[in-house]
């Protein structure tokens, strides 16, 4: 269950990147396509028990209009697994859905260049779970973006002590179709 939650969270992060309220679809596609790194993540469930958390680069693309696709690698029980997720744009600006609307992704562009917040609502068995991710185009830490992230999670009522900063893996993937094998 924890692996599924982490997988969905990763995809949610990148998925939310695609929906910008004030940009037409083609501008969104150009702005959000490419490789993104998960800089920080927090959930209403304490995920820190799963440490050490690792994160692989996420490749975002738009294979067809209204569809956002995220491809990445996740680590589950010591194994590296390549995964992909497709999401459909909803009528609400900046929102995508997946798994028959059981997972909603809200994309928020930050005032800090090349950074987004992905707010994910997971609705399973009539229970709601929330995950918030900070995404950036570059690996370099950005304290201003992290501060914006902390303000956002505070407004959502999530605990800052549950924030995880994942170890980055697969850094050489950037523009290739395959990832390095340092799992």
Residue pairs with C-beta under 8 A, 6 or more apart in sequence:
2 47
2 50
3 74
3 76
3 77
5 43
5 45
5 47
5 122
5 129
5 131
6 47
6 50
6 74
6 76
7 74
7 76
7 83
8 85
8 99
8 103
8 120
8 122
8 131
9 41
9 43
9 120
9 131
9 133
10 38
10 55
10 58
10 70
10 72
10 74
10 83
10 133
11 70
11 72
11 83
11 85
11 87
11 98
12 103
12 105
12 118
12 120
12 122
12 131
12 133
13 36
13 38
13 41
13 58
13 70
13 118
13 120
13 131
13 133
13 135
14 36
14 58
14 60
14 68
14 70
14 72
14 118
14 135
15 60
15 68
15 70
15 85
15 87
15 96
15 98
15 105
15 107
15 118
16 94
16 96
16 105
16 106
16 107
16 108
16 116
16 117
16 118
16 119
16 120
16 133
17 32
17 36
17 60
17 68
17 107
17 116
17 118
17 135
18 28
18 29
18 32
18 60
18 62
18 68
18 87
18 89
18 96
18 107
19 28
19 68
19 89
19 93
19 94
19 95
19 96
19 105
19 106
19 107
20 27
20 28
20 31
20 32
20 93
20 94
20 107
20 109
21 93
21 94
23 31
25 65
25 66
28 62
29 62
32 60
32 62
32 68
32 107
32 116
33 60
33 61
33 62
34 59
34 60
34 137
35 57
35 58
35 59
35 60
35 137
35 173
35 174
35 175
36 57
36 58
36 60
36 116
36 135
36 136
36 137
37 55
37 57
37 58
37 135
37 136
37 137
37 138
37 139
37 168
38 55
38 58
38 133
38 134
38 135
38 166
39 115
39 134
39 135
39 136
39 141
39 142
39 145
39 146
39 149
39 165
40 133
40 134
40 146
40 149
40 163
40 164
40 165
40 166
41 47
41 53
41 131
41 132
41 133
41 134
41 163
41 164
41 166
42 131
42 132
42 153
42 158
42 159
42 160
42 162
42 163
42 164
43 129
43 130
43 131
43 132
43 158
43 162
44 129
44 130
44 131
44 158
45 129
46 162
47 53
47 162
47 164
48 162
48 164
51 164
52 167
53 164
53 165
53 166
53 167
54 75
54 166
54 167
54 168
54 169
55 166
55 167
55 168
55 169
56 72
56 73
56 74
56 75
56 168
56 169
56 170
56 173
56 179
57 72
57 168
57 170
57 171
57 173
57 174
57 179
58 70
58 71
58 72
58 135
59 70
59 71
59 72
59 173
60 68
60 69
60 70
61 68
61 69
61 71
62 68
62 69
63 69
63 86
66 88
66 89
67 86
67 87
67 88
67 89
68 86
68 87
68 88
68 89
68 96
69 84
69 85
69 86
69 87
70 84
70 85
70 87
71 82
71 83
71 84
72 82
72 83
72 84
73 80
73 81
73 82
73 83
73 169
73 170
73 179
73 183
74 80
74 81
74 83
75 81
75 169
75 183
78 183
79 183
80 181
80 183
82 179
85 98
86 98
87 96
87 97
87 98
87 105
88 96
88 97
88 98
89 95
89 96
90 96
90 97
90 104
94 106
94 107
94 108
95 104
95 105
95 106
95 107
96 104
96 105
96 107
97 103
97 104
97 105
98 105
101 123
102 122
102 123
102 124
103 120
103 121
103 122
103 123
104 120
104 121
104 123
105 118
105 119
105 120
106 118
106 119
106 120
106 121
107 116
107 117
107 118
108 116
108 117
108 118
108 119
108 152
109 115
109 116
110 116
110 117
110 145
110 148
110 149
111 148
112 142
112 144
112 145
112 148
114 136
114 137
114 138
115 134
115 135
115 136
115 137
115 142
115 145
115 148
116 134
116 135
116 136
117 132
117 133
117 134
117 135
117 148
117 149
117 152
118 132
118 133
118 135
119 130
119 131
119 132
119 152
119 156
120 130
120 131
120 132
120 133
121 128
121 129
121 130
122 128
122 129
122 130
122 131
130 156
130 158
132 149
132 152
132 153
132 156
132 158
134 145
134 146
134 149
136 142
136 145
139 168
139 171
149 163
150 160
150 163
153 159
153 160
153 163
154 160
169 182
169 183
170 179
170 180
170 182
171 180
172 179
172 180
173 179
173 180
